[in-house]
Amino acid sequence: MPAVPGNLTEVNFGHLVGKAPEIIFTLNAPNAKPGVMIPTEPVSVAPAGDGSFTANLQSTEDMMDDAWYTVSIKWLDSPGKYVKADWPDWQLRVPLGGGTFSDLFGRPPKNSLMFYVSLSAPTNVPQGSWWLEDDPADPDNPLNTGNLHQLRKV
């Protein structure tokens, strides 16, 4: 399983010592790989005293549907009573070989939809793109089906 190491550091370069920090990774939706179903059960890691952590996560690049992990961070307040939390709007995509946390996350694109209109299916397009089976130059073409297909990795 790919390893994703990182470091949790406060703005003053402390490491939430004594506050029991926890980093939670949750798959965006149930998914699958050949022969395996993967639920959204969160994976939780507790950083060491120096803030370092390693999360062992399923790779997302070989999942059947578009996949990423959301990340949340929880910790106790100073008296150790109330849980504080952050929910950054990040998508963590994990390659087969893993990688450093800071190199793998990003914000989702503002507009990730891409539509292709043609009579033949496009090739080498991003997963999740759409293909409208129509002739854009001739709306009366008898080959127009009006079928809309979501394209996936093969």
Contacts in CASP RR format, 6 or more apart in sequence:
PFRMAT RR
TARGET T0000
AUTHOR 0000-0000-0000
METHOD contacts of the structure
MODEL  1
MPAVPGNLTEVNFGHLVGKAPEIIFTLNAPNAKPGVMIPTEPVSVAPAGD
GSFTANLQSTEDMMDDAWYTVSIKWLDSPGKYVKADWPDWQLRVPLGGGT
FSDLFGRPPKNSLMFYVSLSAPTNVPQGSWWLEDDPADPDNPLNTGNLHQ
LRKV
1 56 0 8 1.000
1 57 0 8 1.000
1 58 0 8 1.000
1 59 0 8 1.000
2 56 0 8 1.000
2 57 0 8 1.000
2 58 0 8 1.000
2 59 0 8 1.000
2 94 0 8 1.000
2 95 0 8 1.000
2 96 0 8 1.000
2 97 0 8 1.000
2 98 0 8 1.000
2 99 0 8 1.000
3 54 0 8 1.000
3 55 0 8 1.000
3 56 0 8 1.000
3 98 0 8 1.000
3 99 0 8 1.000
4 54 0 8 1.000
4 55 0 8 1.000
4 56 0 8 1.000
4 57 0 8 1.000
4 92 0 8 1.000
4 94 0 8 1.000
4 98 0 8 1.000
4 99 0 8 1.000
4 100 0 8 1.000
4 101 0 8 1.000
4 104 0 8 1.000
5 52 0 8 1.000
5 53 0 8 1.000
5 54 0 8 1.000
5 55 0 8 1.000
5 99 0 8 1.000
5 100 0 8 1.000
5 101 0 8 1.000
6 52 0 8 1.000
6 53 0 8 1.000
6 54 0 8 1.000
6 100 0 8 1.000
6 101 0 8 1.000
6 102 0 8 1.000
7 47 0 8 1.000
7 50 0 8 1.000
7 51 0 8 1.000
7 52 0 8 1.000
7 53 0 8 1.000
7 101 0 8 1.000
8 15 0 8 1.000
8 16 0 8 1.000
8 21 0 8 1.000
8 23 0 8 1.000
8 47 0 8 1.000
8 51 0 8 1.000
8 53 0 8 1.000
8 73 0 8 1.000
9 15 0 8 1.000
9 51 0 8 1.000
10 16 0 8 1.000
15 21 0 8 1.000
15 47 0 8 1.000
15 49 0 8 1.000
15 50 0 8 1.000
15 51 0 8 1.000
16 47 0 8 1.000
16 51 0 8 1.000
16 75 0 8 1.000
17 49 0 8 1.000
18 76 0 8 1.000
19 75 0 8 1.000
19 76 0 8 1.000
19 77 0 8 1.000
19 78 0 8 1.000
19 80 0 8 1.000
20 46 0 8 1.000
20 75 0 8 1.000
20 76 0 8 1.000
20 80 0 8 1.000
21 46 0 8 1.000
21 47 0 8 1.000
21 51 0 8 1.000
21 73 0 8 1.000
21 74 0 8 1.000
21 75 0 8 1.000
22 44 0 8 1.000
22 45 0 8 1.000
22 46 0 8 1.000
22 73 0 8 1.000
22 74 0 8 1.000
22 75 0 8 1.000
23 44 0 8 1.000
23 45 0 8 1.000
23 46 0 8 1.000
23 47 0 8 1.000
23 53 0 8 1.000
23 55 0 8 1.000
23 71 0 8 1.000
23 72 0 8 1.000
23 73 0 8 1.000
24 42 0 8 1.000
24 43 0 8 1.000
24 44 0 8 1.000
24 71 0 8 1.000
24 72 0 8 1.000
24 73 0 8 1.000
24 74 0 8 1.000
25 42 0 8 1.000
25 43 0 8 1.000
25 44 0 8 1.000
25 45 0 8 1.000
25 55 0 8 1.000
25 57 0 8 1.000
25 69 0 8 1.000
25 70 0 8 1.000
25 71 0 8 1.000
25 92 0 8 1.000
26 40 0 8 1.000
26 42 0 8 1.000
26 43 0 8 1.000
26 69 0 8 1.000
26 70 0 8 1.000
26 72 0 8 1.000
27 38 0 8 1.000
27 39 0 8 1.000
27 40 0 8 1.000
27 58 0 8 1.000
27 60 0 8 1.000
27 67 0 8 1.000
27 68 0 8 1.000
27 69 0 8 1.000
28 40 0 8 1.000
28 67 0 8 1.000
28 68 0 8 1.000
28 69 0 8 1.000
28 70 0 8 1.000
28 91 0 8 1.000
29 40 0 8 1.000
29 65 0 8 1.000
29 67 0 8 1.000
30 37 0 8 1.000
30 38 0 8 1.000
30 39 0 8 1.000
30 40 0 8 1.000
31 37 0 8 1.000
31 38 0 8 1.000
31 60 0 8 1.000
31 63 0 8 1.000
31 64 0 8 1.000
31 65 0 8 1.000
31 67 0 8 1.000
32 38 0 8 1.000
32 63 0 8 1.000
32 64 0 8 1.000
32 65 0 8 1.000
33 58 0 8 1.000
33 62 0 8 1.000
33 63 0 8 1.000
33 64 0 8 1.000
38 58 0 8 1.000
38 63 0 8 1.000
43 55 0 8 1.000
43 56 0 8 1.000
43 57 0 8 1.000
45 53 0 8 1.000
45 54 0 8 1.000
45 55 0 8 1.000
46 53 0 8 1.000
47 53 0 8 1.000
55 101 0 8 1.000
57 69 0 8 1.000
57 94 0 8 1.000
58 94 0 8 1.000
59 94 0 8 1.000
59 95 0 8 1.000
59 96 0 8 1.000
59 97 0 8 1.000
59 98 0 8 1.000
60 67 0 8 1.000
60 68 0 8 1.000
60 69 0 8 1.000
60 93 0 8 1.000
60 94 0 8 1.000
60 95 0 8 1.000
61 93 0 8 1.000
61 94 0 8 1.000
61 95 0 8 1.000
61 96 0 8 1.000
62 96 0 8 1.000
64 152 0 8 1.000
65 152 0 8 1.000
66 127 0 8 1.000
66 128 0 8 1.000
67 93 0 8 1.000
68 91 0 8 1.000
68 92 0 8 1.000
68 93 0 8 1.000
69 91 0 8 1.000
69 92 0 8 1.000
69 93 0 8 1.000
69 94 0 8 1.000
70 87 0 8 1.000
70 90 0 8 1.000
70 91 0 8 1.000
70 92 0 8 1.000
71 87 0 8 1.000
71 88 0 8 1.000
71 90 0 8 1.000
71 92 0 8 1.000
71 105 0 8 1.000
72 85 0 8 1.000
72 86 0 8 1.000
72 87 0 8 1.000
72 88 0 8 1.000
73 85 0 8 1.000
73 86 0 8 1.000
73 88 0 8 1.000
74 83 0 8 1.000
74 84 0 8 1.000
74 85 0 8 1.000
75 83 0 8 1.000
75 84 0 8 1.000
75 85 0 8 1.000
76 82 0 8 1.000
76 83 0 8 1.000
76 84 0 8 1.000
77 83 0 8 1.000
77 84 0 8 1.000
89 107 0 8 1.000
89 108 0 8 1.000
90 105 0 8 1.000
90 106 0 8 1.000
90 107 0 8 1.000
91 105 0 8 1.000
91 106 0 8 1.000
91 107 0 8 1.000
91 108 0 8 1.000
92 101 0 8 1.000
92 104 0 8 1.000
92 105 0 8 1.000
92 106 0 8 1.000
93 104 0 8 1.000
93 105 0 8 1.000
94 104 0 8 1.000
95 104 0 8 1.000
98 104 0 8 1.000
113 129 0 8 1.000
113 130 0 8 1.000
114 125 0 8 1.000
114 126 0 8 1.000
114 128 0 8 1.000
114 129 0 8 1.000
114 130 0 8 1.000
115 129 0 8 1.000
115 130 0 8 1.000
115 131 0 8 1.000
115 132 0 8 1.000
116 122 0 8 1.000
116 125 0 8 1.000
116 129 0 8 1.000
116 130 0 8 1.000
116 131 0 8 1.000
116 132 0 8 1.000
117 131 0 8 1.000
117 132 0 8 1.000
117 134 0 8 1.000
117 136 0 8 1.000
118 131 0 8 1.000
118 133 0 8 1.000
118 134 0 8 1.000
118 135 0 8 1.000
118 136 0 8 1.000
119 133 0 8 1.000
119 134 0 8 1.000
119 135 0 8 1.000
119 141 0 8 1.000
119 143 0 8 1.000
119 144 0 8 1.000
121 131 0 8 1.000
121 133 0 8 1.000
121 149 0 8 1.000
121 151 0 8 1.000
122 129 0 8 1.000
122 131 0 8 1.000
122 151 0 8 1.000
125 151 0 8 1.000
127 151 0 8 1.000
127 152 0 8 1.000
127 153 0 8 1.000
128 150 0 8 1.000
128 151 0 8 1.000
128 152 0 8 1.000
129 150 0 8 1.000
129 151 0 8 1.000
130 148 0 8 1.000
130 149 0 8 1.000
130 150 0 8 1.000
130 151 0 8 1.000
131 148 0 8 1.000
131 149 0 8 1.000
131 151 0 8 1.000
132 146 0 8 1.000
132 147 0 8 1.000
132 148 0 8 1.000
133 144 0 8 1.000
133 145 0 8 1.000
133 146 0 8 1.000
133 147 0 8 1.000
133 148 0 8 1.000
133 149 0 8 1.000
134 141 0 8 1.000
134 144 0 8 1.000
134 145 0 8 1.000
134 146 0 8 1.000
135 141 0 8 1.000
135 143 0 8 1.000
135 144 0 8 1.000
138 144 0 8 1.000
END
